Amino acid sequence: MSAKATSFLGVRVSNDNPYSETMFRTMKYRPEFPYKGFQDLPVAREWTNKFIHWYNCEHQHSGLKFVTREQVHTGGYIDVLKNSEIVYAQVK
């Protein structure tokens, strides 16, 4: 294996590592993150499933103009951003 870090996410793309690092950083800074470790594998899986749902469906990502990843995937972000433009225009 070369000294270069490799990705185990499947398809190799040049920018997969920064995305995973961002997600892991967000995970570690969640208030409910178990800093002393998980009790066992089922508990770890349950926590991770809840985190992934929150990260994809509830967390408003600053890099995505404060919409969720689910909204980007489904196209729901279009209406959200239109409404944001209206609100910002009214504030001015």
Beta strands, then each sheet from edge to edge (+ up, - down):
end
